């Protein structure tokens, strides 16, 4: 654990913050959007967001094992920033719904990609820091709510307004611009300021042991240390226990990812009553967490 890992902690924390910030943005702007565009089904905005999050999690989650963690690490924030700021020009409910799905496509990749690359650079003694990253979720919610307070409070149509014109309802547009600007700052830091190394585990999975060793030495150098790892150490492990080197091609990587979703990996989670209760409880808790935002949005819209 050294300088590089601590820098990575804060840079990744910024990405985790985006994962909570943008769903909050959707819930905050929905009442104002409903007033301006008068959609027949306002919850469709939340549906568009969730479709984008699901697509992003699948694409970036699987893609990180194919084209590497580095690209997803950098571009998820860039996609979020671009479509977030562009959404401020939305002329209709359909347009803001489309942009919401597109920025959510970027947001959906933050957790799987950032978590993978963070864990793959952490020593065992500090893996608890992955849980500590949740602090950034709370900070994101606090910051975006403070920004929304004056914007939505002073630049939103009154509830009694019959016809809500764009000029009287600019608060939500300024809010998505601010949120997009925050994501853009994170993208600039990741892409131009902080140099992220590709995961050694990814390189080893592709059969590029030399690159894996090189990165270990680079990280050690950033930490002011010296690593004794050499390529022969990795080659000596290739046939230990009779395990043969696996195919490192793209199609094989996709096949291995799909195999991870087979039933044989799920059944052990319900092997005993205790495990079944634990697994079921975790699923229920996450289901209720997922319901929290839609319920909040529905309540806000109904009150308006």
C-alpha positions in Angstrom: 0.0 0.0 0.0 1.6 3.2 -1.1 1.2 6.6 -2.8 -0.3 5.2 -6.0 -3.0 3.2 -4.2 -4.0 6.2 -2.1 -4.2 8.4 -5.2 -6.3 5.7 -6.8 -8.6 5.6 -3.8 -9.6 9.3 -4.2 -9.7 9.2 -8.0 -12.0 6.1 -7.9 -14.0 7.7 -5.1 -14.9 10.4 -7.5 -16.3 7.8 -9.9 -18.3 6.2 -7.1 -19.7 9.6 -6.3 -21.1 9.8 -9.8 -22.9 6.5 -9.4 -25.1 8.1 -6.7 -25.1 11.7 -7.9 -26.9 11.1 -11.2 -29.8 9.0 -10.0 -30.3 11.8 -7.4 -30.2 14.4 -10.3 -33.0 12.4 -12.1 -35.2 12.4 -9.0 -34.6 16.1 -8.4 -35.3 17.4 -11.9 -38.4 15.2 -12.6 -41.0 17.5 -11.0 -39.6 20.5 -13.0 -39.5 18.5 -16.2 -43.1 17.3 -15.6 -44.2 20.9 -15.2 -42.5 22.0 -18.4 -43.3 19.1 -20.8 -46.5 17.7 -19.2 -45.7 14.0 -20.1 -48.5 11.5 -19.8 -46.1 9.1 -17.9 -43.5 11.0 -15.9 -41.9 7.8 -14.4 -40.7 6.9 -17.9 -37.7 9.2 -17.2 -36.7 6.9 -14.3 -37.2 3.9 -16.5 -34.9 5.4 -19.2 -32.3 6.0 -16.5 -32.5 2.4 -15.2 -32.3 1.0 -18.8 -29.1 3.0 -19.3 -27.6 1.9 -15.9 -28.3 -1.8 -16.8 -26.9 -1.5 -20.3 -23.8 0.3 -18.9 -23.2 -2.2 -16.1 -23.4 -5.1 -18.6 -21.3 -3.5 -21.4 -18.5 -2.1 -19.2 -18.5 -5.0 -16.8 -18.0 -7.6 -19.6 -15.9 -5.2 -21.7 -13.4 -4.6 -19.0 -12.2 -8.2 -19.4 -12.0 -7.8 -23.2 -10.5 -4.4 -23.9 -9.1 -3.6 -20.5 -10.1 -1.7 -17.4 -8.2 1.4 -18.4 -10.5 2.5 -21.2 -13.6 2.0 -19.1 -12.0 3.8 -16.2 -11.4 6.9 -18.3 -14.4 7.0 -20.7 -17.3 6.2 -18.4 -17.0 9.7 -16.8 -16.4 11.3 -20.2 -19.7 9.8 -21.6 -21.5 10.9 -18.4 -20.2 14.5 -18.6 -20.9 15.0 -22.3 -24.5 13.7 -22.4 -25.3 15.2 -19.0 -24.4 18.7 -20.2 -26.0 18.2 -23.6 -29.3 17.2 -21.9 -29.7 20.8 -20.8 -30.8 21.7 -24.3 -33.5 19.1 -24.4 -36.6 20.4 -26.2 -39.0 17.6 -25.2 -39.6 14.9 -22.6 -38.5 12.3 -25.1 -35.2 14.1 -25.6 -34.3 14.4 -21.9 -35.3 10.7 -21.5 -32.9 9.7 -24.2 -30.1 11.8 -22.8 -30.8 10.4 -19.3 -30.4 6.8 -20.7 -27.1 7.8 -22.4 -25.5 9.5 -19.4 -26.7 6.5 -17.3 -24.9 4.2 -19.7 -21.6 5.9 -18.6 -22.6 6.0 -14.9 -23.5 2.2 -15.0 -19.9 1.4 -15.7 -18.3 3.2 -12.8 -18.9 0.6 -10.1 -17.9 -2.6 -11.9 -14.8 -1.1 -13.6 -13.6 1.0 -10.7 -14.1 -1.7 -8.2 -12.2 -4.2 -10.3 -9.2 -2.0 -11.0 -9.1 -0.8 -7.3 -9.1 -4.3 -5.9 -6.5 -5.5 -8.4 -4.1 -2.9 -7.1 -4.8 -3.3 -3.4 -2.9 -5.5 -1.0 -5.0 -7.9 1.1 -4.4 -5.8 4.2 -6.3 -2.8 2.7 -9.1 -4.4 0.8 -11.6 -3.0 3.3 -11.1 0.3 1.6 -13.5 -0.8 -1.2 -16.3 -0.6 1.4 -15.0 2.8 2.7 -15.5 4.2 -0.8 -19.2 4.3 0.0 -18.4 7.6 1.8 -18.3 9.2 -1.6 -21.9 8.2 -2.2 -23.0 10.3 0.7 -20.8 13.2 -0.2 -22.2 13.2 -3.7 -25.8 13.3 -2.5 -25.0 16.2 -0.1 -23.1 18.2 -2.8 -25.7 17.9 -5.6 -28.6 18.6 -3.2 -26.8 21.8 -2.0 -26.3 22.8 -5.7 -30.0 22.0 -6.5 -31.3 24.0 -3.5 -30.9 27.5 -5.0 -31.3 26.5 -8.7 -34.5 24.5 -8.3 -35.8 26.6 -5.5 -35.5 29.9 -7.4 -35.7 28.9 -11.1 -38.6 26.5 -11.3 -42.2 27.1 -12.3 -44.6 27.5 -9.4 -46.9 24.7 -8.7 -49.9 26.8 -9.6 -48.5 27.8 -13.0 -50.8 26.6 -15.8 -48.3 27.0 -18.6 -44.7 26.5 -17.6 -42.4 28.2 -20.1 -38.7 27.3 -20.6 -37.4 30.7 -19.5 -39.2 30.4 -16.2 -38.0 26.8 -15.6 -34.3 26.9 -16.2 -33.2 25.5 -12.8 -33.2 21.9 -13.9 -31.1 22.7 -17.0 -28.5 24.6 -14.9 -28.4 21.6 -12.5 -27.6 19.1 -15.2 -24.9 21.4 -16.5 -23.4 21.6 -13.1 -23.5 17.9 -12.6 -22.0 17.4 -16.1 -19.3 19.9 -15.2 -18.4 17.9 -12.1 -18.2 14.7 -14.1 -16.0 16.6 -16.7 -13.6 17.6 -14.0 -13.3 14.0 -12.9 -12.7 12.9 -16.6 -10.0 15.6 -17.0 -8.2 14.5 -13.8 -8.4 10.8 -14.8 -7.3 11.3 -18.4 -4.8 14.1 -18.3 -3.5 14.4 -14.6 -3.6 10.9 -13.0 -1.8 8.2 -15.0 -3.7 5.0 -14.5 -1.9 1.7 -15.2 -3.7 -1.2 -16.8 -4.3 -4.0 -14.3 -1.5 -6.6 -14.1 -4.3 -9.2 -13.7 -5.8 -8.1 -17.1 -2.4 -8.4 -18.8 -1.8 -11.9 -17.3 -5.3 -13.0 -18.5 -4.2 -12.0 -22.0 -0.9 -13.8 -21.7 1.1 -10.6 -21.5 3.3 -11.5 -18.5 6.0 -9.0 -19.5 3.6 -6.1 -19.3 2.2 -7.3 -16.0 5.7 -7.4 -14.5 6.5 -3.9 -16.0 3.4 -2.4 -14.4 4.2 -3.9 -11.0 7.7 -2.3 -11.2 6.1 1.1 -12.3 3.7 1.0 -9.3 6.5 0.2 -7.0 8.5 3.1 -8.4 5.5 5.5 -7.8 5.5 4.2 -4.2 9.2 4.8 -3.8 9.8 1.0 -3.5 11.7 -1.6 -5.4 10.0 -4.8 -6.6 11.9 -8.1 -7.0 9.3 -9.6 -9.3 10.8 -11.0 -12.6 9.1 -12.7 -15.6 10.6 -16.1 -14.6 8.5 -15.9 -11.4 5.3 -15.9 -13.4 6.5 -18.5 -15.9 7.4 -20.8 -13.1 3.7 -20.9 -12.0 2.3 -21.7 -15.5 2.1 -25.5 -15.0 1.9 -25.7 -11.2 -0.6 -28.4 -10.2 -1.0 -29.5 -13.8 -3.0 -26.3 -14.7 -2.4 -25.4 -18.4 -2.3 -21.9 -19.8 -5.7 -20.8 -21.0 -6.6 -19.3 -24.4 -6.2 -15.5 -24.1 -8.2 -14.5 -27.2 -11.2 -12.2 -27.1 -13.8 -14.9 -27.9 -12.4 -17.1 -25.2 -12.6 -14.2 -22.7 -16.3 -13.6 -23.6 -17.0 -17.4 -23.2 -15.4 -17.4 -19.8 -17.5 -14.4 -18.7 -20.7 -16.2 -19.9 -19.7 -19.3 -18.0 -19.5 -17.3 -14.8 -23.3 -16.7 -15.2 -24.1 -20.4 -15.3 -26.2 -22.1 -12.7 -23.3 -24.0 -11.2 -22.0 -20.7 -9.8 -25.3 -19.8 -8.3 -26.3 -23.0 -6.6 -23.6 -22.9 -4.0 -25.1 -19.7 -2.7 -28.2 -21.7 -1.6 -26.3 -24.9 -0.6 -27.5 -24.7 3.0 -30.3 -23.1 4.9 -28.0 -20.5 6.4 -26.4 -19.6 3.0 -29.9 -19.5 1.4 -31.1 -17.1 4.1 -28.0 -14.9 3.8 -28.2 -14.8 0.0 -31.9 -14.1 0.0 -31.6 -11.4 2.6 -28.9 -9.6 0.6 -31.0 -9.7 -2.5 -34.0 -8.3 -0.7 -31.9 -5.5 0.8 -30.5 -4.5 -2.6 -34.0 -4.7 -4.1 -35.3 -2.2 -1.5 -32.3 0.1 -2.1 -33.2 0.0 -5.8 -36.8 0.8 -5.1 -35.9 3.8 -2.9 -35.3 6.2 -5.8 -38.4 5.4 -7.9 -40.6 5.7 -4.8 -39.1 9.0 -4.0 -39.6 10.2 -7.5 -43.2 9.0 -7.6 -43.9 10.7 -4.3 -42.4 14.0 -5.4 -44.4 14.0 -8.7 -47.7 13.1 -6.8 -47.2 15.9 -4.3 -46.6 18.4 -7.2 
